[in-house]
Amino acid sequence: MDKLFQYSIARIDGVSTAFKRYLWTRVNWDNRLNIITGARGVGKTTLLLQYIKENLFHKPDEVIFVNLDDLYFSRNTLVDFVDAFVKRGGKHIFIDEVHKYRNWSQEVKNVYDYFPGLKIIITGSSARDIYKGQADLSRRAILYKMNGLSFREFIELKHGHYFPALELEEILRNPMNEISAILKRIKPIKLFEKYLISGYYPFFTEGEPEYHTRLKQTVNHILDIDLPSVENIDFNAVYKLKKLVSILSEIVPYKPNISKLSGQIGVSRETLVKYLYLLERADLLMLLQAGTHGISKMNKPEKIYLNNSNLVATLASDSFDVGTMRETFFYNQLQVNHNLRDSDRGDFVVDNKYTFEIRGKHKTMKQITGIDNAFIATDNIEFSSRNIIPLWLFGFLY
């Protein structure tokens, strides 16, 4: 245990608190049990370390950060470790990579029940495993989802310019108020082009020339290790998931022909739909529905997108389509706080109220003419005009 304390102190002491993700202000840190999920590489671990450093590090004996992928937990149970920690005065435990630990949900439930004075915050790659099995954490845990960097956050992390997050209604009602304040400090179009290619994952700060290589490694880690650790899938399934990702990366946004796609992958229709939703939960895909029904019925999606524009730039073997990048960006940024579905006349319907067409600078607007609450998100413009709004501004929503 002493070595784990030393490791914890070193990790906490070494983290920078200069930049904090949007989730920092959304988490209720006073909850007894918080679970933070999200894709590998979006900054979940850093968030925990930052919180400890700023709020709890003055009492180092009462707090510990542990990674359940540590070899220590191959020989010792989490419950026994927590028991020893509490007996030494521990009050706050931060658990990283929880999905790497076998039977984690049952043991976390036991820890929650056995040690009522202990606060627990954990990170994991999949929300699905939290709600399955006999250990019912859903009544105990508050679940938060961390997404990759917004365009707003990218600007702050890379260039040091802080801007407050905007509400969608602010942008739609009077976008020029917000645009004017932003243009006084930055020229967004060039920054936006960079963000679309290599600005979604915070690890771009570790070396931009290696960014896409690192992102490919992250995707492989998700498919080879993270998904099998929380889903009952074998090597053959992993191979087919990789094949599916490879095919989709060349054709998204894609209106799926399930029979054709299942034939290409070599699985049944039912298995293919299951794979699509696995990849969505792993934050590798976004599945756009035709109506207002949810994904619980595992219905066939109307359209398939890669999760973010950086994945498009990294996984597409040839040059990527700029229209794909635009739609992917818009969907990715708005799905954090809003509901989106497919539109018969535009590209998206948001919150069952607003219709959006995503376009380049010179595309016509006839497709949404006559539709109430219809807007055009346009690339390569700085200013808004009537219902035409710069696409990049939708990157300030979180």
Buried (B, 14 or more C-beta within 10 A) or exposed (E): EEEBBEBBBEBBEEBEEEBBBBBBEEBEEEBBBBBBBBBBBBBBBBBBBBBBBEEBBEEBEBBBBBBBBBEBBEEBEBBEBBBEBBEEEBBBBBBBBBBBBEEBBBBBBBBBEEBEEBBBBBBBBBBBBBEEEEBEBEEBBEBBBBBBBBBBBBBBBBEEEEBEBBEBEBBBEEBEEBBEEBBEEEEBBEBBBEBBBBBBBBBBEEEBEEBBEBBEEBBEBBBBBBBBBBBEBEEEBBEBBBBBBEBBBEEBBBEBEBEEBBEEBEBEEEBBBBBBBBBBBBBBBBBBBBEEEEEEEEBBBBBBBBBBBBBBBBBBEEEBBBBBBBBBBBBBBBBBEBBBBBBEBBBBBBEEEBBBBBBEEEBEBEBBEEBEBBBBBBBBBEEBEEBBBBBBBBBBBB
